[in-house]
Amino acid sequence: MLQTKVKLTNTGKIDAILNEIVLKTYEEALEEKLLLCMECGDVDFYIAYSNNEEIQDAINENFEIDEFGEILKIDEHQELMDDLYDYFLIIHKESEMFDFFPAGPYTLGGQIRESDTDMLAPRGLYSAPFEDALKER
């Protein structure tokens, strides 16, 4: 569950929207047989936020806005955004929809190869975090 020091009036709503985004990401990754880089923008809360008006509105419900549409407590808003960034990564990893491949060495085809970044893939689709590690189905 989402944890933040910022007092929220709609934690459940925000959590539901984020989980919906994760589900859509999973469905797309499964259909397209994609690996998702966790440090390259494939799993980035700020990108998801900028492309989803529903999550923007849900977050903004928690803040007072001035007559110009600007959030008054910008530091508090940024703290929440940082917490949501971390939480977004966590729900991807803990969703049970994805296999998590941390950066490091992997043996593939008898050779040791190195992954420089943490990767996700739809559960059971890849044996390692490399395009040529797609399992036969």
N, CA, C and O atoms as CSV, one atom per row, in Angstrom:
chain,resi,resn,atom,element,x,y,z
A,1,MET,N,N,0.842,-1.184,0.000
A,1,MET,CA,C,0.000,0.000,0.000
A,1,MET,C,C,0.884,1.243,0.000
A,1,MET,O,O,1.973,1.254,0.574
A,2,LEU,N,N,0.407,2.249,-0.633
A,2,LEU,CA,C,1.104,3.522,-0.739
A,2,LEU,C,C,1.364,4.127,0.636
A,2,LEU,O,O,0.453,4.253,1.454
A,3,GLN,N,N,2.614,4.497,0.878
A,3,GLN,CA,C,2.976,5.167,2.120
A,3,GLN,C,C,3.687,6.474,1.788
A,3,GLN,O,O,4.643,6.509,1.013
A,4,THR,N,N,3.191,7.539,2.396
A,4,THR,CA,C,3.790,8.851,2.195
A,4,THR,C,C,3.517,9.693,3.430
A,4,THR,O,O,2.539,9.463,4.141
A,5,LYS,N,N,4.381,10.668,3.683
A,5,LYS,CA,C,4.168,11.594,4.805
A,5,LYS,C,C,3.116,12.643,4.458
A,5,LYS,O,O,2.582,13.314,5.341
A,6,VAL,N,N,2.824,12.778,3.170
A,6,VAL,CA,C,1.844,13.755,2.714
A,6,VAL,C,C,0.450,13.200,3.010
A,6,VAL,O,O,0.136,12.062,2.660
A,7,LYS,N,N,-0.377,14.015,3.656
A,7,LYS,CA,C,-1.729,13.584,3.991
A,7,LYS,C,C,-2.577,13.588,2.722
A,7,LYS,O,O,-2.718,14.610,2.050
A,8,LEU,N,N,-3.142,12.411,2.411
A,8,LEU,CA,C,-3.951,12.262,1.207
A,8,LEU,C,C,-5.407,11.999,1.580
A,8,LEU,O,O,-5.704,11.348,2.581
A,9,THR,N,N,-6.293,12.517,0.756
A,9,THR,CA,C,-7.725,12.280,0.969
A,9,THR,C,C,-8.243,11.137,0.105
A,9,THR,O,O,-9.375,10.688,0.281
A,10,ASN,N,N,-7.423,10.670,-0.820
A,10,ASN,CA,C,-7.878,9.659,-1.777
A,10,ASN,C,C,-6.804,8.620,-2.102
A,10,ASN,O,O,-6.573,8.303,-3.269
A,11,THR,N,N,-6.160,8.099,-1.081
A,11,THR,CA,C,-5.091,7.117,-1.272
A,11,THR,C,C,-5.556,5.929,-2.110
A,11,THR,O,O,-4.852,5.493,-3.021
A,12,GLY,N,N,-6.740,5.411,-1.800
A,12,GLY,CA,C,-7.266,4.256,-2.524
A,12,GLY,C,C,-7.447,4.533,-4.001
A,12,GLY,O,O,-7.169,3.675,-4.839
A,13,LYS,N,N,-7.913,5.731,-4.323
A,13,LYS,CA,C,-8.131,6.118,-5.721
A,13,LYS,C,C,-6.798,6.181,-6.469
A,13,LYS,O,O,-6.676,5.666,-7.580
A,14,ILE,N,N,-5.811,6.811,-5.855
A,14,ILE,CA,C,-4.485,6.924,-6.475
A,14,ILE,C,C,-3.896,5.528,-6.670
A,14,ILE,O,O,-3.367,5.212,-7.736
A,15,ASP,N,N,-3.992,4.702,-5.639
A,15,ASP,CA,C,-3.469,3.340,-5.709
A,15,ASP,C,C,-4.151,2.555,-6.839
A,15,ASP,O,O,-3.479,1.854,-7.595
A,16,ALA,N,N,-5.458,2.667,-6.955
A,16,ALA,CA,C,-6.206,1.957,-7.999
A,16,ALA,C,C,-5.778,2.402,-9.398
A,16,ALA,O,O,-5.624,1.575,-10.297
A,17,ILE,N,N,-5.587,3.699,-9.576
A,17,ILE,CA,C,-5.163,4.214,-10.888
A,17,ILE,C,C,-3.771,3.708,-11.232
A,17,ILE,O,O,-3.521,3.296,-12.365
A,18,LEU,N,N,-2.863,3.737,-10.262
A,18,LEU,CA,C,-1.500,3.264,-10.511
A,18,LEU,C,C,-1.499,1.773,-10.856
A,18,LEU,O,O,-0.778,1.342,-11.757
A,19,ASN,N,N,-2.295,1.001,-10.150
A,19,ASN,CA,C,-2.370,-0.433,-10.449
A,19,ASN,C,C,-2.975,-0.690,-11.830
A,19,ASN,O,O,-2.592,-1.640,-12.513
A,20,GLU,N,N,-3.908,0.150,-12.232
A,20,GLU,CA,C,-4.484,0.050,-13.578
A,20,GLU,C,C,-3.421,0.344,-14.642
A,20,GLU,O,O,-3.364,-0.325,-15.674
A,21,ILE,N,N,-2.588,1.341,-14.385
A,21,ILE,CA,C,-1.499,1.668,-15.305
A,21,ILE,C,C,-0.528,0.489,-15.412
A,21,ILE,O,O,-0.081,0.144,-16.506
A,22,VAL,N,N,-0.209,-0.123,-14.276
A,22,VAL,CA,C,0.699,-1.276,-14.271
A,22,VAL,C,C,0.085,-2.428,-15.075
A,22,VAL,O,O,0.784,-3.083,-15.849
A,23,LEU,N,N,-1.201,-2.673,-14.898
A,23,LEU,CA,C,-1.873,-3.732,-15.647
A,23,LEU,C,C,-1.820,-3.463,-17.150
A,23,LEU,O,O,-1.555,-4.374,-17.934
A,24,LYS,N,N,-2.070,-2.222,-17.553
A,24,LYS,CA,C,-2.001,-1.878,-18.978
A,24,LYS,C,C,-0.579,-2.056,-19.512
A,24,LYS,O,O,-0.388,-2.520,-20.637
A,25,THR,N,N,0.407,-1.689,-18.712
A,25,THR,CA,C,1.803,-1.869,-19.108
A,25,THR,C,C,2.104,-3.348,-19.296
A,25,THR,O,O,2.751,-3.739,-20.268
A,26,TYR,N,N,1.635,-4.163,-18.368
A,26,TYR,CA,C,1.828,-5.608,-18.471
A,26,TYR,C,C,1.189,-6.151,-19.753
A,26,TYR,O,O,1.824,-6.894,-20.501
A,27,GLU,N,N,-0.056,-5.781,-19.998
A,27,GLU,CA,C,-0.760,-6.285,-21.180
A,27,GLU,C,C,-0.027,-5.905,-22.467
A,27,GLU,O,O,0.094,-6.717,-23.384
A,28,GLU,N,N,0.456,-4.677,-22.525
A,28,GLU,CA,C,1.209,-4.229,-23.704
A,28,GLU,C,C,2.534,-4.977,-23.825
A,28,GLU,O,O,2.911,-5.411,-24.913
A,29,ALA,N,N,3.237,-5.124,-22.708
A,29,ALA,CA,C,4.528,-5.822,-22.726
A,29,ALA,C,C,4.350,-7.287,-23.113
A,29,ALA,O,O,5.186,-7.846,-23.824
A,30,LEU,N,N,3.278,-7.908,-22.655
A,30,LEU,CA,C,3.001,-9.302,-23.001
A,30,LEU,C,C,2.675,-9.437,-24.490
A,30,LEU,O,O,3.199,-10.316,-25.173
A,31,GLU,N,N,1.816,-8.567,-24.975
A,31,GLU,CA,C,1.419,-8.610,-26.386
A,31,GLU,C,C,2.605,-8.364,-27.313
A,31,GLU,O,O,2.764,-9.034,-28.333
A,32,GLU,N,N,3.436,-7.390,-26.938
A,32,GLU,CA,C,4.576,-7.016,-27.780
A,32,GLU,C,C,5.853,-7.789,-27.439
A,32,GLU,O,O,6.875,-7.631,-28.107
A,33,LYS,N,N,5.790,-8.630,-26.393
A,33,LYS,CA,C,6.952,-9.393,-25.913
A,33,LYS,C,C,8.121,-8.462,-25.571
A,33,LYS,O,O,9.239,-8.628,-26.061
A,34,LEU,N,N,7.823,-7.475,-24.712
A,34,LEU,CA,C,8.795,-6.442,-24.370
A,34,LEU,C,C,9.498,-6.708,-23.054
A,34,LEU,O,O,8.902,-7.218,-22.106
A,35,LEU,N,N,10.768,-6.358,-23.010
A,35,LEU,CA,C,11.502,-6.200,-21.769
A,35,LEU,C,C,11.361,-4.737,-21.369
A,35,LEU,O,O,11.376,-3.857,-22.230
A,36,LEU,N,N,11.224,-4.470,-20.081
A,36,LEU,CA,C,11.077,-3.095,-19.606
A,36,LEU,C,C,12.275,-2.721,-18.744
A,36,LEU,O,O,12.569,-3.383,-17.749
A,37,CYS,N,N,12.948,-1.673,-19.129
A,37,CYS,CA,C,14.102,-1.176,-18.389
A,37,CYS,C,C,13.606,-0.274,-17.266
A,37,CYS,O,O,12.878,0.688,-17.510
A,38,MET,N,N,14.001,-0.586,-16.038
A,38,MET,CA,C,13.517,0.182,-14.890
A,38,MET,C,C,14.239,1.517,-14.719
A,38,MET,O,O,13.753,2.395,-14.007
A,39,GLU,N,N,15.382,1.675,-15.357
A,39,GLU,CA,C,16.121,2.929,-15.240
A,39,GLU,C,C,16.120,3.741,-16.537
A,39,GLU,O,O,16.741,4.802,-16.607
A,40,CYS,N,N,15.431,3.247,-17.553
A,40,CYS,CA,C,15.488,3.885,-18.871
A,40,CYS,C,C,14.203,4.599,-19.264
A,40,CYS,O,O,14.093,5.078,-20.392
A,41,GLY,N,N,13.242,4.683,-18.377
A,41,GLY,CA,C,12.003,5.359,-18.703
A,41,GLY,C,C,10.859,4.430,-19.056
A,41,GLY,O,O,9.725,4.884,-19.203
A,42,ASP,N,N,11.128,3.131,-19.198
A,42,ASP,CA,C,10.055,2.187,-19.503
A,42,ASP,C,C,9.083,2.052,-18.331
A,42,ASP,O,O,7.889,1.823,-18.523
A,43,VAL,N,N,9.610,2.197,-17.124
A,43,VAL,CA,C,8.810,2.100,-15.904
A,43,VAL,C,C,9.074,3.381,-15.115
A,43,VAL,O,O,9.749,3.354,-14.086
A,44,ASP,N,N,8.549,4.484,-15.593
A,44,ASP,CA,C,8.827,5.783,-14.994
A,44,ASP,C,C,7.519,6.466,-14.610
A,44,ASP,O,O,6.669,6.731,-15.460
A,45,PHE,N,N,7.374,6.744,-13.333
A,45,PHE,CA,C,6.149,7.365,-12.851
A,45,PHE,C,C,5.909,8.726,-13.497
A,45,PHE,O,O,4.774,9.053,-13.844
A,46,TYR,N,N,6.958,9.518,-13.661
A,46,TYR,CA,C,6.775,10.864,-14.201
A,46,TYR,C,C,6.256,10.823,-15.645
A,46,TYR,O,O,5.460,11.673,-16.044
A,47,ILE,N,N,6.698,9.852,-16.409
A,47,ILE,CA,C,6.196,9.696,-17.773
A,47,ILE,C,C,4.735,9.255,-17.731
A,47,ILE,O,O,3.897,9.798,-18.451
A,48,ALA,N,N,4.431,8.265,-16.884
A,48,ALA,CA,C,3.045,7.810,-16.743
A,48,ALA,C,C,2.148,8.952,-16.278
A,48,ALA,O,O,1.026,9.107,-16.761
A,49,TYR,N,N,2.646,9.744,-15.345
A,49,TYR,CA,C,1.889,10.885,-14.814
A,49,TYR,C,C,1.593,11.906,-15.914
A,49,TYR,O,O,0.467,12.391,-16.029
A,50,SER,N,N,2.590,12.223,-16.709
A,50,SER,CA,C,2.404,13.249,-17.737
A,50,SER,C,C,1.464,12.796,-18.853
A,50,SER,O,O,0.924,13.623,-19.587
A,51,ASN,N,N,1.269,11.479,-18.980
A,51,ASN,CA,C,0.406,10.947,-20.030
A,51,ASN,C,C,-0.949,10.457,-19.525
A,51,ASN,O,O,-1.691,9.813,-20.266
A,52,ASN,N,N,-1.278,10.761,-18.259
A,52,ASN,CA,C,-2.511,10.242,-17.696
A,52,ASN,C,C,-3.213,11.327,-16.877
A,52,ASN,O,O,-2.837,11.611,-15.740
A,53,GLU,N,N,-4.220,11.914,-17.472
A,53,GLU,CA,C,-4.951,13.001,-16.812
A,53,GLU,C,C,-5.657,12.534,-15.541
A,53,GLU,O,O,-5.803,13.304,-14.592
A,54,GLU,N,N,-6.091,11.283,-15.521
A,54,GLU,CA,C,-6.792,10.752,-14.352
A,54,GLU,C,C,-5.890,10.756,-13.110
A,54,GLU,O,O,-6.338,11.133,-12.027
A,55,ILE,N,N,-4.626,10.341,-13.256
A,55,ILE,CA,C,-3.712,10.337,-12.100
A,55,ILE,C,C,-3.347,11.773,-11.723
A,55,ILE,O,O,-3.191,12.076,-10.540
A,56,GLN,N,N,-3.210,12.649,-12.700
A,56,GLN,CA,C,-2.926,14.054,-12.396
A,56,GLN,C,C,-4.044,14.653,-11.549
A,56,GLN,O,O,-3.787,15.310,-10.540
A,57,ASP,N,N,-5.279,14.422,-11.966
A,57,ASP,CA,C,-6.424,14.958,-11.231
A,57,ASP,C,C,-6.521,14.361,-9.833
A,57,ASP,O,O,-6.802,15.076,-8.871
A,58,ALA,N,N,-6.291,13.066,-9.715
A,58,ALA,CA,C,-6.372,12.400,-8.409
A,58,ALA,C,C,-5.325,12.947,-7.446
A,58,ALA,O,O,-5.609,13.135,-6.263
A,59,ILE,N,N,-4.136,13.198,-7.936
A,59,ILE,CA,C,-3.077,13.763,-7.087
A,59,ILE,C,C,-3.420,15.201,-6.715
A,59,ILE,O,O,-3.282,15.594,-5.557
A,60,ASN,N,N,-3.860,15.977,-7.683
A,60,ASN,CA,C,-4.156,17.391,-7.430
A,60,ASN,C,C,-5.333,17.606,-6.487
A,60,ASN,O,O,-5.447,18.669,-5.878
A,61,GLU,N,N,-6.215,16.607,-6.358
A,61,GLU,CA,C,-7.321,16.703,-5.402
A,61,GLU,C,C,-6.827,16.919,-3.974
A,61,GLU,O,O,-7.577,17.400,-3.125
A,62,ASN,N,N,-5.590,16.573,-3.710
A,62,ASN,CA,C,-5.025,16.645,-2.369
A,62,ASN,C,C,-4.350,17.980,-2.065
A,62,ASN,O,O,-3.814,18.170,-0.973
A,63,PHE,N,N,-4.374,18.901,-3.020
A,63,PHE,CA,C,-3.648,20.156,-2.852
A,63,PHE,C,C,-4.523,21.352,-3.170
A,63,PHE,O,O,-5.390,21.306,-4.042
A,64,GLU,N,N,-4.267,22.429,-2.434
A,64,GLU,CA,C,-4.950,23.689,-2.698
A,64,GLU,C,C,-4.271,24.343,-3.903
A,64,GLU,O,O,-3.045,24.366,-4.014
A,65,ILE,N,N,-5.099,24.867,-4.792
A,65,ILE,CA,C,-4.586,25.466,-6.027
A,65,ILE,C,C,-4.988,26.934,-6.063
A,65,ILE,O,O,-6.111,27.291,-5.708
A,66,ASP,N,N,-4.050,27.787,-6.499
A,66,ASP,CA,C,-4.340,29.227,-6.538
A,66,ASP,C,C,-5.165,29.582,-7.778
A,66,ASP,O,O,-5.515,28.714,-8.577
A,67,GLU,N,N,-5.465,30.869,-7.920
A,67,GLU,CA,C,-6.311,31.324,-9.023
A,67,GLU,C,C,-5.678,31.125,-10.401
A,67,GLU,O,O,-6.362,31.218,-11.420
A,68,PHE,N,N,-4.369,30.850,-10.432
A,68,PHE,CA,C,-3.678,30.624,-11.705
A,68,PHE,C,C,-3.512,29.127,-12.008
A,68,PHE,O,O,-2.876,28.749,-12.991
A,69,GLY,N,N,-4.095,28.287,-11.145
A,69,GLY,CA,C,-4.011,26.846,-11.339
A,69,GLY,C,C,-2.733,26.225,-10.822
A,69,GLY,O,O,-2.430,25.072,-11.129
A,70,GLU,N,N,-1.981,26.981,-10.040
A,70,GLU,CA,C,-0.712,26.502,-9.495
A,70,GLU,C,C,-0.921,25.915,-8.102
A,70,GLU,O,O,-1.709,26.441,-7.316
A,71,ILE,N,N,-0.227,24.841,-7.802
A,71,ILE,CA,C,-0.308,24.198,-6.492
A,71,ILE,C,C,0.422,25.077,-5.477
A,71,ILE,O,O,1.546,25.517,-5.717
A,72,LEU,N,N,-0.230,25.325,-4.342
A,72,LEU,CA,C,0.336,26.213,-3.333
A,72,LEU,C,C,1.476,25.565,-2.547
A,72,LEU,O,O,2.487,26.219,-2.287
A,73,LYS,N,N,1.339,24.326,-2.174
A,73,LYS,CA,C,2.377,23.638,-1.393
A,73,LYS,C,C,3.212,22.768,-2.331
A,73,LYS,O,O,3.102,21.542,-2.333
A,74,ILE,N,N,4.039,23.428,-3.118
A,74,ILE,CA,C,4.807,22.745,-4.155
A,74,ILE,C,C,5.816,21.749,-3.572
A,74,ILE,O,O,6.066,20.701,-4.167
A,75,ASP,N,N,6.399,22.075,-2.404
A,75,ASP,CA,C,7.354,21.153,-1.778
A,75,ASP,C,C,6.656,19.866,-1.355
A,75,ASP,O,O,7.195,18.774,-1.534
A,76,GLU,N,N,5.468,19.995,-0.800
A,76,GLU,CA,C,4.682,18.837,-0.387
A,76,GLU,C,C,4.269,18.013,-1.618
A,76,GLU,O,O,4.290,16.782,-1.592
A,77,HIS,N,N,3.903,18.706,-2.672
A,77,HIS,CA,C,3.545,18.031,-3.920
A,77,HIS,C,C,4.746,17.251,-4.456
A,77,HIS,O,O,4.599,16.105,-4.881
A,78,GLN,N,N,5.920,17.856,-4.439
A,78,GLN,CA,C,7.120,17.181,-4.940
A,78,GLN,C,C,7.469,15.974,-4.077
A,78,GLN,O,O,7.900,14.945,-4.595
A,79,GLU,N,N,7.286,16.094,-2.776
A,79,GLU,CA,C,7.532,14.962,-1.878
A,79,GLU,C,C,6.608,13.797,-2.237
A,79,GLU,O,O,7.040,12.645,-2.287
A,80,LEU,N,N,5.355,14.101,-2.482
A,80,LEU,CA,C,4.408,13.063,-2.885
A,80,LEU,C,C,4.824,12.443,-4.218
A,80,LEU,O,O,4.794,11.222,-4.372
A,81,MET,N,N,5.203,13.265,-5.160
A,81,MET,CA,C,5.620,12.756,-6.471
A,81,MET,C,C,6.824,11.819,-6.334
A,81,MET,O,O,6.879,10.778,-6.989
A,82,ASP,N,N,7.780,12.184,-5.491
A,82,ASP,CA,C,8.941,11.323,-5.261
A,82,ASP,C,C,8.526,9.996,-4.626
A,82,ASP,O,O,9.028,8.937,-5.004
A,83,ASP,N,N,7.604,10.060,-3.656
A,83,ASP,CA,C,7.099,8.837,-3.022
A,83,ASP,C,C,6.364,7.966,-4.042
A,83,ASP,O,O,6.506,6.743,-4.039
A,84,LEU,N,N,5.584,8.599,-4.907
A,84,LEU,CA,C,4.844,7.856,-5.927
A,84,LEU,C,C,5.784,7.236,-6.959
A,84,LEU,O,O,5.518,6.148,-7.470
A,85,TYR,N,N,6.870,7.921,-7.262
A,85,TYR,CA,C,7.878,7.378,-8.174
A,85,TYR,C,C,8.404,6.053,-7.616
A,85,TYR,O,O,8.455,5.046,-8.322
A,86,ASP,N,N,8.792,6.070,-6.338
A,86,ASP,CA,C,9.311,4.859,-5.697
A,86,ASP,C,C,8.236,3.771,-5.634
A,86,ASP,O,O,8.510,2.602,-5.905
A,87,TYR,N,N,7.035,4.161,-5.280
A,87,TYR,CA,C,5.935,3.212,-5.149
A,87,TYR,C,C,5.584,2.578,-6.497
A,87,TYR,O,O,5.256,1.393,-6.561
A,88,PHE,N,N,5.651,3.348,-7.546
A,88,PHE,CA,C,5.355,2.857,-8.897
A,88,PHE,C,C,6.306,1.717,-9.269
A,88,PHE,O,O,5.880,0.720,-9.852
A,89,LEU,N,N,7.578,1.859,-8.938
A,89,LEU,CA,C,8.547,0.788,-9.192
A,89,LEU,C,C,8.215,-0.445,-8.353
A,89,LEU,O,O,8.280,-1.575,-8.838
A,90,ILE,N,N,7.862,-0.214,-7.102
A,90,ILE,CA,C,7.537,-1.317,-6.197
A,90,ILE,C,C,6.336,-2.104,-6.700
A,90,ILE,O,O,6.370,-3.335,-6.724
A,91,ILE,N,N,5.276,-1.412,-7.102
A,91,ILE,CA,C,4.097,-2.169,-7.520
A,91,ILE,C,C,4.347,-2.941,-8.819
A,91,ILE,O,O,3.724,-3.980,-9.038
A,92,HIS,N,N,5.218,-2.470,-9.661
A,92,HIS,CA,C,5.593,-3.257,-10.838
A,92,HIS,C,C,6.288,-4.551,-10.382
A,92,HIS,O,O,5.943,-5.644,-10.831
A,93,LYS,N,N,7.261,-4.405,-9.492
A,93,LYS,CA,C,8.033,-5.568,-9.050
A,93,LYS,C,C,7.192,-6.544,-8.234
A,93,LYS,O,O,7.388,-7.756,-8.330
A,94,GLU,N,N,6.264,-6.037,-7.437
A,94,GLU,CA,C,5.496,-6.896,-6.536
A,94,GLU,C,C,4.138,-7.319,-7.105
A,94,GLU,O,O,3.366,-7.984,-6.413
A,95,SER,N,N,3.841,-6.955,-8.320
A,95,SER,CA,C,2.532,-7.224,-8.899
A,95,SER,C,C,2.296,-8.689,-9.243
A,95,SER,O,O,1.152,-9.090,-9.457
A,96,GLU,N,N,3.328,-9.478,-9.300
A,96,GLU,CA,C,3.273,-10.881,-9.721
A,96,GLU,C,C,2.935,-11.026,-11.200
A,96,GLU,O,O,2.703,-12.138,-11.674
A,97,MET,N,N,2.904,-9.924,-11.929
A,97,MET,CA,C,2.706,-9.988,-13.374
A,97,MET,C,C,4.042,-10.018,-14.109
A,97,MET,O,O,4.117,-10.443,-15.262
A,98,PHE,N,N,5.089,-9.566,-13.433
A,98,PHE,CA,C,6.399,-9.421,-14.062
A,98,PHE,C,C,7.447,-10.268,-13.353
A,98,PHE,O,O,7.377,-10.500,-12.146
A,99,ASP,N,N,8.420,-10.724,-14.139
A,99,ASP,CA,C,9.655,-11.265,-13.579
A,99,ASP,C,C,10.611,-10.090,-13.453
A,99,ASP,O,O,10.692,-9.244,-14.343
A,100,PHE,N,N,11.331,-10.045,-12.347
A,100,PHE,CA,C,12.303,-8.989,-12.094
A,100,PHE,C,C,13.698,-9.548,-12.307
A,100,PHE,O,O,14.072,-10.558,-11.711
A,101,PHE,N,N,14.460,-8.887,-13.157
A,101,PHE,CA,C,15.838,-9.271,-13.428
A,101,PHE,C,C,16.751,-8.134,-12.975
A,101,PHE,O,O,16.893,-7.143,-13.690
A,102,PRO,N,N,17.374,-8.259,-11.799
A,102,PRO,CA,C,18.274,-7.196,-11.343
A,102,PRO,C,C,19.528,-7.126,-12.212
A,102,PRO,O,O,19.913,-8.105,-12.851
A,103,ALA,N,N,20.147,-5.966,-12.224
A,103,ALA,CA,C,21.402,-5.803,-12.954
A,103,ALA,C,C,22.403,-6.825,-12.434
A,103,ALA,O,O,22.435,-7.135,-11.243
A,104,GLY,N,N,23.213,-7.336,-13.339
A,104,GLY,CA,C,24.225,-8.304,-12.940
A,104,GLY,C,C,24.451,-9.355,-14.005
A,104,GLY,O,O,23.928,-9.254,-15.115
A,105,PRO,N,N,25.239,-10.368,-13.657
A,105,PRO,CA,C,25.581,-11.409,-14.627
A,105,PRO,C,C,24.482,-12.463,-14.762
A,105,PRO,O,O,23.816,-12.818,-13.789
A,106,TYR,N,N,24.311,-12.952,-15.986
A,106,TYR,CA,C,23.363,-14.018,-16.300
A,106,TYR,C,C,24.038,-14.986,-17.254
A,106,TYR,O,O,24.839,-14.583,-18.097
A,107,THR,N,N,23.713,-16.261,-17.118
A,107,THR,CA,C,24.221,-17.269,-18.043
A,107,THR,C,C,23.133,-17.538,-19.067
A,107,THR,O,O,22.009,-17.907,-18.726
A,108,LEU,N,N,23.488,-17.348,-20.313
A,108,LEU,CA,C,22.539,-17.547,-21.408
A,108,LEU,C,C,23.266,-18.280,-22.525
A,108,LEU,O,O,24.268,-17.792,-23.048
A,109,GLY,N,N,22.761,-19.447,-22.885
A,109,GLY,CA,C,23.399,-20.238,-23.942
A,109,GLY,C,C,24.825,-20.623,-23.607
A,109,GLY,O,O,25.678,-20.707,-24.491
A,110,GLY,N,N,25.083,-20.859,-22.326
A,110,GLY,CA,C,26.419,-21.260,-21.891
A,110,GLY,C,C,27.391,-20.106,-21.740
A,110,GLY,O,O,28.538,-20.323,-21.349
A,111,GLN,N,N,26.973,-18.894,-22.037
A,111,GLN,CA,C,27.844,-17.729,-21.915
A,111,GLN,C,C,27.359,-16.828,-20.783
A,111,GLN,O,O,26.158,-16.687,-20.551
A,112,ILE,N,N,28.304,-16.230,-20.096
A,112,ILE,CA,C,27.952,-15.271,-19.046
A,112,ILE,C,C,27.853,-13.899,-19.686
A,112,ILE,O,O,28.779,-13.430,-20.346
A,113,ARG,N,N,26.700,-13.265,-19.472
A,113,ARG,CA,C,26.457,-11.923,-20.001
A,113,ARG,C,C,26.045,-11.016,-18.862
A,113,ARG,O,O,25.504,-11.468,-17.854
A,114,GLU,N,N,26.302,-9.754,-19.031
A,114,GLU,CA,C,26.047,-8.765,-17.985
A,114,GLU,C,C,24.893,-7.855,-18.387
A,114,GLU,O,O,24.848,-7.344,-19.506
A,115,SER,N,N,23.967,-7.663,-17.464
A,115,SER,CA,C,22.908,-6.664,-17.643
A,115,SER,C,C,23.274,-5.464,-16.786
A,115,SER,O,O,23.541,-5.604,-15.592
A,116,ASP,N,N,23.288,-4.291,-17.390
A,116,ASP,CA,C,23.685,-3.074,-16.685
A,116,ASP,C,C,22.550,-2.433,-15.893
A,116,ASP,O,O,22.789,-1.588,-15.031
A,117,THR,N,N,21.316,-2.837,-16.185
A,117,THR,CA,C,20.167,-2.207,-15.531
A,117,THR,C,C,19.187,-3.261,-15.025
A,117,THR,O,O,19.185,-4.402,-15.488
A,118,ASP,N,N,18.366,-2.863,-14.080
A,118,ASP,CA,C,17.272,-3.712,-13.623
A,118,ASP,C,C,16.221,-3.758,-14.722
A,118,ASP,O,O,15.898,-2.738,-15.330
A,119,MET,N,N,15.692,-4.953,-14.969
A,119,MET,CA,C,14.719,-5.138,-16.040
A,119,MET,C,C,13.504,-5.897,-15.519
A,119,MET,O,O,13.586,-6.653,-14.551
A,120,LEU,N,N,12.387,-5.676,-16.181
A,120,LEU,CA,C,11.163,-6.429,-15.941
A,120,LEU,C,C,10.728,-7.050,-17.252
A,120,LEU,O,O,10.993,-6.523,-18.332
A,121,ALA,N,N,10.054,-8.183,-17.133
A,121,ALA,CA,C,9.453,-8.824,-18.300
A,121,ALA,C,C,8.176,-9.512,-17.840
A,121,ALA,O,O,8.090,-9.948,-16.692
A,122,PRO,N,N,7.187,-9.614,-18.713
A,122,PRO,CA,C,5.987,-10.354,-18.334
A,122,PRO,C,C,6.372,-11.740,-17.809
A,122,PRO,O,O,7.197,-12.433,-18.403
A,123,ARG,N,N,5.769,-12.125,-16.700
A,123,ARG,CA,C,6.123,-13.378,-16.011
A,123,ARG,C,C,6.177,-14.557,-16.978
A,123,ARG,O,O,5.242,-14.822,-17.733
A,124,GLY,N,N,7.331,-15.265,-16.922
A,124,GLY,CA,C,7.508,-16.481,-17.699
A,124,GLY,C,C,7.888,-16.295,-19.150
A,124,GLY,O,O,8.070,-17.279,-19.868
A,125,LEU,N,N,8.013,-15.060,-19.602
A,125,LEU,CA,C,8.276,-14.803,-21.021
A,125,LEU,C,C,9.769,-14.867,-21.373
A,125,LEU,O,O,10.135,-15.311,-22.461
A,126,TYR,N,N,10.617,-14.425,-20.455
A,126,TYR,CA,C,12.067,-14.388,-20.681
A,126,TYR,C,C,12.783,-15.179,-19.598
A,126,TYR,O,O,12.313,-15.274,-18.464
A,127,SER,N,N,13.929,-15.747,-19.966
A,127,SER,CA,C,14.754,-16.469,-18.998
A,127,SER,C,C,15.871,-15.593,-18.436
A,127,SER,O,O,16.499,-15.948,-17.439
A,128,ALA,N,N,16.114,-14.470,-19.063
A,128,ALA,CA,C,17.151,-13.515,-18.655
A,128,ALA,C,C,16.779,-12.160,-19.276
A,128,ALA,O,O,15.924,-12.101,-20.161
A,129,PRO,N,N,17.410,-11.081,-18.822
A,129,PRO,CA,C,17.021,-9.752,-19.309
A,129,PRO,C,C,17.648,-9.339,-20.647
A,129,PRO,O,O,18.223,-8.257,-20.769
A,130,PHE,N,N,17.529,-10.205,-21.630
A,130,PHE,CA,C,18.084,-9.938,-22.957
A,130,PHE,C,C,17.053,-10.327,-24.012
A,130,PHE,O,O,16.298,-11.281,-23.825
A,131,GLU,N,N,17.022,-9.607,-25.094
A,131,GLU,CA,C,16.039,-9.858,-26.161
A,131,GLU,C,C,16.079,-11.303,-26.666
A,131,GLU,O,O,15.038,-11.879,-26.981
A,132,ASP,N,N,17.277,-11.886,-26.743
A,132,ASP,CA,C,17.398,-13.249,-27.255
A,132,ASP,C,C,17.143,-14.312,-26.189
A,132,ASP,O,O,17.381,-15.495,-26.430
A,133,ALA,N,N,16.663,-13.906,-25.017
A,133,ALA,CA,C,16.334,-14.862,-23.945
A,133,ALA,C,C,14.820,-15.124,-23.886
A,133,ALA,O,O,14.308,-15.638,-22.891
A,134,LEU,N,N,14.116,-14.760,-24.966
A,134,LEU,CA,C,12.673,-15.018,-25.052
A,134,LEU,C,C,12.473,-16.531,-25.066
A,134,LEU,O,O,13.076,-17.249,-25.863
A,135,LYS,N,N,11.608,-16.997,-24.158
A,135,LYS,CA,C,11.338,-18.440,-24.076
A,135,LYS,C,C,10.408,-18.849,-25.208
A,135,LYS,O,O,9.580,-18.061,-25.665
A,136,GLU,N,N,10.555,-20.076,-25.647
A,136,GLU,CA,C,9.652,-20.642,-26.655
A,136,GLU,C,C,8.297,-20.875,-26.010
A,136,GLU,O,O,8.226,-21.316,-24.863
A,137,ARG,N,N,7.236,-20.589,-26.718
A,137,ARG,CA,C,5.896,-20.810,-26.175
A,137,ARG,C,C,5.137,-21.745,-27.042
A,137,ARG,O,O,3.983,-22.057,-26.751
